[in-house]
């Protein structure tokens, strides 16, 4: 099949067959399609749209463009969690050891941060020595040894996605749900899992800030999981403010370790609550518990009695990290970092937070990337002190920037301050869990 014939068919609104989509993905992988031809078809898909059948063909072709892992020799249910990304979104570091301590094998293939959203791999690499570049054999061995492993995507896992995402980013075709679903699910299905829980963010710091869009994405992800024989459920969660207290790689690992050690305070409650909610639903999907209430009780007990913390420590050691940070998480802090208070310039209630602006600020001080090949400063970040609905005084701290220089912090602090709206009326609270999407529901719990 000639690339130009497939491009023309979709350009003119036609529906592509499974063979045509397979030819396209083959061309992406073996470079028989030029980048401009790949980009042309992706743009035609973006503009003309994809049917449900085309979307499923695309997922299937991308999935089988590389290796599909087989963990059938591991005598435990296999499960994973995926998040669409947000600011301070760090729950993977708690969920993986927590679920593993309940007897579930967790082959977690994660990504790096890009733009305002953080990446699990970057957080883990703030632990001295922690190795996220695992071969398939190393990945498999770690899961057998300690119940879970956290690694980056290898060149053999959904290789078509790597090139397609780069071209989508360059051609402004990222925000289209069937393409997002194909990108996420081709990688997750390649893990050889039985169950998947999806954390779909909504709000000012989310990739899709509108609830309706987040719901549509969640339904498509769950439907795709079911179509490929994976028990899937999506939890739509609030991202109208940073999750928990800290934003930034080492700072977020510090928060997670303190939670795993049972040392969390009220400012970290959302991180703990969401980790428990997602873990509980994953335990039900994996068949460990019969209902969410029982699963939440089991997860809470493993968090409280230290089993999840010990599993985390075991994994850090297995993946080459310094386990002493588990006992003394303050070791993650760089003493050269300067702290800069972001002060309120009015009295009243915090009525809104531009979470995207906070994420972008952390990125600009070095905590994230604007391009995939940018380096990351693991030590910098932001400490969120004021939450939605809090009463603040004029001159009181809204948060603390952790920067390399005070000169850098001074200019960024103005933008962070402006991310907060302070008014006279306390806003009504927004629940952390907005909606549940499971195969047996129409999008509501």
C-alpha positions as CSV (number, residue, x, y, z in Angstrom):
1,X,0.0,0.0,0.0
2,X,1.4,3.4,-0.9
3,X,1.5,5.9,1.9
4,X,-0.1,8.6,-0.2
5,X,-3.1,6.4,-1.0
6,X,-3.7,5.8,2.8
7,X,-3.2,9.5,3.5
8,X,-5.6,10.5,0.8
9,X,-8.3,8.1,2.0
10,X,-8.2,9.6,5.5
11,X,-7.8,13.2,4.2
12,X,-11.1,12.7,2.3
13,X,-12.9,11.3,5.4
14,X,-12.7,7.6,4.7
15,X,-12.4,4.9,7.3
16,X,-9.1,3.1,7.3
17,X,-9.0,-0.7,7.5
18,X,-7.0,-2.7,10.0
19,X,-4.5,-3.6,7.2
20,X,-4.1,0.1,6.2
21,X,-3.4,1.1,9.8
22,X,-1.0,-1.8,10.2
23,X,0.8,-0.7,7.1
24,X,1.1,2.8,8.6
25,X,2.5,1.6,11.9
26,X,4.9,-0.7,10.1
27,X,6.1,2.3,8.1
28,X,6.6,4.3,11.2
29,X,8.8,1.5,12.7
30,X,10.9,0.5,9.7
31,X,11.2,4.1,8.4
32,X,9.6,3.3,5.1
33,X,7.3,6.2,5.7
34,X,9.0,9.6,5.7
35,X,8.3,11.8,8.7
36,X,6.3,14.2,6.5
37,X,4.1,11.3,5.4
38,X,3.6,10.1,9.0
39,X,2.8,13.7,10.1
40,X,0.3,14.1,7.2
41,X,-1.7,11.0,8.2
42,X,-1.7,12.0,11.9
43,X,-3.0,15.4,10.9
44,X,-5.7,13.8,8.8
45,X,-6.7,11.6,11.7
46,X,-6.7,14.7,14.0
47,X,-9.0,16.7,11.6
48,X,-11.2,14.0,10.1
49,X,-11.4,11.8,13.3
50,X,-11.1,8.1,14.0
51,X,-14.0,5.7,14.4
52,X,-14.0,3.4,17.4
53,X,-12.9,0.5,15.1
54,X,-10.1,2.6,13.7
55,X,-9.0,3.5,17.2
56,X,-8.9,-0.2,18.3
57,X,-6.9,-1.1,15.1
58,X,-4.4,1.7,16.0
59,X,-4.0,0.4,19.5
60,X,-3.5,-3.1,18.3
61,X,-1.0,-2.2,15.7
62,X,1.0,0.0,18.1
63,X,0.9,-2.7,20.8
64,X,2.2,-5.4,18.6
65,X,4.8,-3.2,16.9
66,X,7.1,-4.4,19.7
67,X,7.5,-6.8,22.5
68,X,4.5,-7.8,24.7
69,X,5.8,-9.0,28.1
70,X,4.7,-12.3,29.5
71,X,4.7,-12.8,33.2
72,X,2.6,-15.9,33.2
73,X,5.3,-17.7,35.2
74,X,4.8,-15.3,38.1
75,X,2.1,-16.8,40.4
76,X,0.4,-13.6,41.3
77,X,-2.1,-11.2,39.6
78,X,-0.3,-8.6,37.5
79,X,-1.6,-5.0,37.7
80,X,-0.5,-1.4,37.2
81,X,-1.6,2.2,37.5
82,X,-1.4,5.0,35.0
83,X,-2.0,8.8,35.5
84,X,-2.6,11.4,32.8
85,X,-0.3,13.7,34.8
86,X,-0.5,16.7,37.0
87,X,1.3,19.0,39.4
88,X,2.6,17.2,42.5
89,X,1.2,13.9,41.2
90,X,3.4,11.4,43.0
91,X,1.1,8.5,44.0
92,X,2.9,5.8,41.9
93,X,5.7,5.8,44.5
94,X,3.2,4.8,47.1
95,X,0.8,2.6,45.1
96,X,3.4,0.3,43.7
97,X,4.9,-0.9,47.0
98,X,1.5,-0.8,48.7
99,X,-0.2,-3.0,46.2
100,X,2.9,-5.3,46.0
101,X,2.7,-5.7,49.8
102,X,-0.8,-7.1,49.3
103,X,0.4,-9.8,46.9
104,X,0.1,-8.2,43.5
105,X,2.9,-8.2,41.0
106,X,3.4,-4.6,39.6
107,X,5.4,-4.2,36.4
108,X,5.3,-0.4,36.3
109,X,6.7,1.1,33.1
110,X,6.8,4.9,33.6
111,X,7.8,8.1,31.8
112,X,9.7,11.3,32.3
113,X,8.2,14.7,33.0
114,X,7.5,17.0,30.1
115,X,6.1,20.5,30.5
116,X,4.2,21.2,33.7
117,X,3.6,17.5,34.5
118,X,6.2,15.6,36.5
119,X,7.6,12.1,35.6
120,X,7.9,9.1,37.9
121,X,11.3,8.3,36.5
122,X,12.7,11.7,37.3
123,X,11.4,11.4,40.8
124,X,13.0,8.0,41.3
125,X,16.3,9.2,39.9
126,X,16.5,11.8,42.7
127,X,17.4,8.8,44.9
128,X,21.1,8.4,44.6
129,X,22.0,5.4,42.5
130,X,18.4,4.4,41.6
131,X,18.4,2.6,38.2
132,X,15.4,3.0,36.0
133,X,17.1,1.8,32.8
134,X,16.3,-1.9,33.2
135,X,16.5,-4.6,30.5
136,X,13.5,-6.9,30.2
137,X,15.4,-9.7,32.0
138,X,16.3,-7.3,34.9
139,X,12.7,-6.0,35.0
140,X,11.3,-9.5,35.2
141,X,13.9,-10.6,37.9
142,X,13.1,-7.6,40.1
143,X,9.3,-8.3,40.0
144,X,10.0,-11.9,41.0
145,X,12.4,-10.8,43.8
146,X,10.5,-7.9,45.4
147,X,7.0,-7.8,43.9
148,X,7.4,-4.7,41.8
149,X,9.8,-2.9,39.5
150,X,9.8,0.7,38.1
151,X,11.5,1.2,34.8
152,X,11.5,3.3,31.7
153,X,10.1,2.3,28.4
154,X,12.6,0.2,26.4
155,X,13.1,0.4,22.7
156,X,11.2,-2.9,22.3
157,X,8.0,-1.7,24.1
158,X,5.5,-0.1,21.6
159,X,8.3,1.4,19.5
160,X,5.9,3.1,17.2
161,X,4.7,5.3,20.1
162,X,8.0,7.0,20.7
163,X,8.3,8.3,17.1
164,X,4.6,9.1,16.8
165,X,4.5,11.1,20.0
166,X,7.5,13.2,19.0
167,X,5.8,14.1,15.7
168,X,2.5,14.8,17.3
169,X,4.2,17.1,19.7
170,X,5.9,19.0,16.8
171,X,2.7,19.2,14.7
172,X,0.2,20.2,17.5
173,X,-1.8,17.0,17.2
174,X,-1.3,15.8,20.8
175,X,-4.8,16.7,22.3
176,X,-6.9,14.2,20.4
177,X,-8.5,11.4,22.5
178,X,-8.1,8.4,20.1
179,X,-4.4,9.2,19.7
180,X,-3.9,9.7,23.4
181,X,-5.7,6.4,24.1
182,X,-3.4,4.6,21.6
183,X,-0.3,6.1,23.1
184,X,-1.2,5.2,26.7
185,X,-2.8,1.8,26.2
186,X,-0.2,0.4,23.7
187,X,2.4,0.8,26.4
188,X,0.3,-0.4,29.3
189,X,-1.1,-3.4,27.5
190,X,2.5,-4.4,26.5
191,X,3.2,-4.9,30.2
192,X,1.3,-8.2,30.2
193,X,-1.0,-7.1,33.0
194,X,-4.4,-8.4,34.2
195,X,-5.7,-5.2,35.7
196,X,-5.2,-1.4,35.3
197,X,-6.4,1.6,37.2
198,X,-6.3,4.9,35.5
199,X,-6.0,8.2,37.3
200,X,-7.5,10.8,34.8
201,X,-6.9,14.3,36.0
202,X,-9.3,17.3,35.6
203,X,-8.9,20.9,36.6
204,X,-6.5,23.8,36.2
205,X,-3.4,21.6,36.4
206,X,-4.6,18.8,34.2
207,X,-3.8,18.0,30.6
208,X,-7.6,18.1,30.0
209,X,-8.9,20.8,32.4
210,X,-12.6,20.3,31.5
211,X,-14.5,17.5,33.3
212,X,-16.4,16.5,30.2
213,X,-13.2,15.9,28.3
214,X,-11.7,14.0,31.1
215,X,-14.8,11.8,31.3
216,X,-14.7,11.1,27.6
217,X,-11.0,10.1,27.8
218,X,-11.6,7.9,30.9
219,X,-14.4,6.1,29.2
220,X,-12.3,5.5,26.1
221,X,-9.4,4.2,28.2
222,X,-11.6,1.8,30.2
223,X,-13.3,0.5,27.0
224,X,-10.0,-0.1,25.4
225,X,-8.7,-2.1,28.3
226,X,-11.8,-4.3,28.3
227,X,-11.5,-4.8,24.6
228,X,-8.0,-6.2,25.1
229,X,-8.9,-8.4,28.0
230,X,-7.6,-6.2,30.8
231,X,-9.9,-5.4,33.7
232,X,-9.8,-1.6,33.8
233,X,-11.3,1.3,35.8
234,X,-10.7,5.0,35.7
235,X,-10.9,7.5,38.6
236,X,-11.3,11.1,37.6
237,X,-9.5,13.2,40.2
238,X,-9.2,16.8,41.0
239,X,-6.2,18.8,39.8
240,X,-7.4,22.3,40.7
241,X,-4.5,22.6,43.1
242,X,-1.2,20.8,43.6
243,X,-1.6,17.3,45.0
244,X,-0.2,17.1,48.5
245,X,2.4,19.5,49.8
246,X,5.4,19.3,47.5
247,X,6.0,19.8,43.8
248,X,9.4,18.8,42.4
249,X,11.3,15.5,42.1
250,X,13.3,15.0,45.3
251,X,10.6,16.9,47.3
252,X,7.9,14.6,46.1
253,X,9.9,11.5,47.0
254,X,10.5,13.0,50.4
255,X,6.7,13.4,50.8
256,X,6.0,9.8,49.7
257,X,8.6,8.3,52.1
258,X,7.2,10.2,55.0
259,X,3.7,9.0,54.1
260,X,5.0,5.4,53.8
261,X,6.7,5.8,57.2
262,X,3.4,6.9,58.8
263,X,4.6,10.4,59.3
264,X,2.2,12.4,57.1
265,X,0.5,15.5,58.4
266,X,-2.7,17.2,57.2
267,X,-1.0,19.0,54.3
268,X,-0.2,15.6,52.8
269,X,-3.6,14.1,53.3
270,X,-4.7,14.3,49.7
271,X,-1.6,12.3,48.5
272,X,-2.3,9.6,51.1
273,X,-6.1,9.5,50.4
274,X,-5.7,9.3,46.6
275,X,-3.0,6.6,46.9
276,X,-5.3,4.5,49.1
277,X,-8.3,5.0,46.8
278,X,-6.4,4.0,43.6
279,X,-4.7,1.1,45.4
280,X,-8.0,-0.2,46.7
281,X,-9.6,-0.2,43.3
282,X,-6.6,-1.9,41.8
283,X,-6.8,-4.6,44.5
284,X,-10.4,-5.3,43.5
285,X,-9.6,-5.4,39.8
286,X,-6.7,-7.8,40.6
287,X,-9.1,-10.1,42.5
288,X,-7.4,-9.7,45.9
289,X,-10.5,-8.1,47.5
290,X,-14.1,-8.5,46.7
291,X,-15.1,-4.8,47.2
292,X,-13.5,-1.4,47.5
293,X,-14.3,-1.1,51.2
294,X,-12.5,-4.3,52.1
295,X,-9.6,-3.4,49.8
296,X,-9.2,0.0,51.3
297,X,-9.1,-1.5,54.8
298,X,-6.4,-4.0,53.6
299,X,-4.4,-1.2,51.9
300,X,-4.7,1.1,55.0
301,X,-3.4,-1.7,57.2
302,X,-0.3,-2.3,55.0
303,X,0.4,1.4,55.0
304,X,-0.1,1.6,58.8
305,X,1.9,-1.4,59.8
306,X,4.9,-0.5,57.7
307,X,4.7,-3.4,55.2
308,X,4.4,-1.0,52.2
309,X,7.4,1.1,53.5
310,X,9.5,-2.1,53.8
311,X,8.6,-3.1,50.3
312,X,9.6,0.3,49.1
313,X,12.9,0.1,50.9
314,X,13.5,-3.4,49.4
315,X,12.8,-2.1,45.9
316,X,15.2,0.9,46.3
317,X,18.0,-1.5,47.3
318,X,17.1,-3.9,44.5
319,X,17.3,-1.1,41.9
320,X,20.6,0.2,43.1
321,X,19.4,3.1,45.1
322,X,20.7,4.3,48.5
323,X,18.3,2.7,51.0
324,X,19.5,5.1,53.8
325,X,17.2,7.8,52.3
326,X,14.3,5.6,53.5
327,X,15.4,6.0,57.1
328,X,16.5,9.6,56.7
329,X,14.5,11.2,53.8
330,X,16.1,14.6,54.6
331,X,19.1,13.2,52.8
332,X,17.2,14.0,49.6
333,X,17.5,17.7,50.2
334,X,20.3,19.6,48.7
335,X,21.8,22.0,51.3
336,X,22.8,24.5,48.5
337,X,19.1,25.1,47.7
338,X,17.7,28.5,48.7
339,X,14.2,28.9,50.0
340,X,12.0,31.9,49.1
341,X,8.6,32.7,50.6
342,X,5.8,33.5,48.2
343,X,3.6,36.0,50.1
344,X,0.0,36.9,49.8
345,X,-0.7,40.5,48.9
346,X,-4.3,40.5,50.2
347,X,-6.4,39.1,53.0
348,X,-9.2,36.6,52.4
349,X,-9.8,33.1,51.2
350,X,-8.0,31.2,48.5
351,X,-10.8,30.9,46.0
352,X,-8.8,29.6,43.0
353,X,-5.3,28.3,42.1
354,X,-3.8,28.3,38.6
355,X,-2.1,25.0,39.1
356,X,-0.7,25.0,35.5
357,X,1.2,28.3,36.3
358,X,2.7,26.6,39.4
359,X,3.8,23.6,37.4
360,X,5.3,25.9,34.7
361,X,7.1,27.9,37.4
362,X,8.7,24.7,38.8
363,X,9.7,23.7,35.2
364,X,11.3,27.1,34.7
365,X,13.5,26.9,37.8
366,X,14.9,23.6,36.5
367,X,12.5,21.1,37.9
368,X,11.0,20.0,34.6
369,X,11.5,20.0,30.8
370,X,10.2,22.1,27.9
371,X,12.0,19.7,25.5
372,X,12.5,16.0,25.9
373,X,16.3,16.2,25.9
374,X,16.4,18.9,28.6
375,X,18.2,18.1,31.9
376,X,16.3,18.3,35.2
377,X,17.4,19.7,38.6
378,X,16.0,17.1,41.0
379,X,16.4,19.4,44.0
380,X,14.3,22.4,43.1
381,X,10.5,22.7,43.5
382,X,7.7,24.3,45.4
383,X,6.1,23.7,48.8
384,X,2.4,24.4,48.8
385,X,1.3,25.9,52.1
386,X,-2.1,27.4,51.3
387,X,-4.9,25.2,49.9
388,X,-8.2,26.1,48.3
389,X,-10.6,27.6,50.9
390,X,-7.8,28.5,53.3
391,X,-8.0,31.9,55.0
392,X,-4.8,33.9,54.5
393,X,-3.5,37.2,55.9
394,X,-1.9,39.9,53.8
395,X,1.9,39.1,53.8
396,X,1.4,35.5,55.0
397,X,3.2,32.7,53.0
398,X,1.2,31.0,50.3
399,X,4.1,28.7,49.6
400,X,7.9,28.3,49.4
401,X,10.0,28.1,46.3
402,X,13.1,25.9,46.5
403,X,15.6,27.4,44.1
404,X,19.3,27.5,43.2
405,X,19.5,31.3,43.6
406,X,17.4,33.9,45.3
407,X,17.6,36.1,42.1
408,X,15.9,33.3,40.1
409,X,13.3,32.9,42.8
410,X,12.5,36.6,43.0
411,X,11.2,36.7,39.4
412,X,9.4,33.4,39.6
413,X,7.7,34.2,42.9
414,X,5.6,37.0,41.3
415,X,4.1,34.5,38.9
416,X,3.4,32.0,41.6
417,X,1.8,34.6,43.7
418,X,-0.4,35.6,40.8
419,X,-1.5,32.0,40.4
420,X,-3.6,32.4,43.6
421,X,-6.9,34.2,43.6
422,X,-7.9,35.6,47.0
423,X,-11.5,36.7,47.7
424,X,-13.9,37.5,50.4
425,X,-16.1,34.4,50.2
426,X,-14.8,30.9,51.1
427,X,-15.4,28.7,48.0
428,X,-17.3,25.5,48.2
429,X,-15.0,22.5,48.4
430,X,-14.2,20.4,45.3
431,X,-14.0,16.7,46.1
432,X,-10.7,14.9,45.3
433,X,-12.5,12.1,43.6
434,X,-14.7,13.6,40.9
435,X,-16.1,10.5,39.2
436,X,-15.6,6.7,38.7
437,X,-15.7,5.1,35.3
438,X,-15.9,1.3,35.2
439,X,-17.2,-1.1,32.5
440,X,-20.4,-1.7,34.5
441,X,-21.3,1.9,34.7
442,X,-22.3,4.7,32.4
443,X,-19.6,7.0,33.8
444,X,-20.9,7.6,37.3
445,X,-20.3,5.7,40.5
